[in-house]
Amino acid sequence: MCPDTVLRRAVLLRLRGATLAEIAKGFNRSGTPTPGGGAIWYPSHVSRLLRTQDAVRLLRADEGAAA
């Protein structure tokens, strides 16, 4: 399970144009554990995180607010 703060951070960074690799690098630098408790983030982890229902809901909500 991924903490809401990590999910929101990933969504916000993605909306600001960050690549999956940049988001993963930032999480690694800050020592943020992966949802599975691992120490190293990969772009594929970020991609899967951003495809979760909660992330999709946040992305849609933000897009709606920007329109």
Summary of the structure (lengths in Angstrom):
residues: 67
radius of gyration: 11.4
end to end distance: 30.8
largest distance: 37.2
contacts: 167
relative contact order: 0.19
helix: 67%
strand: 0%
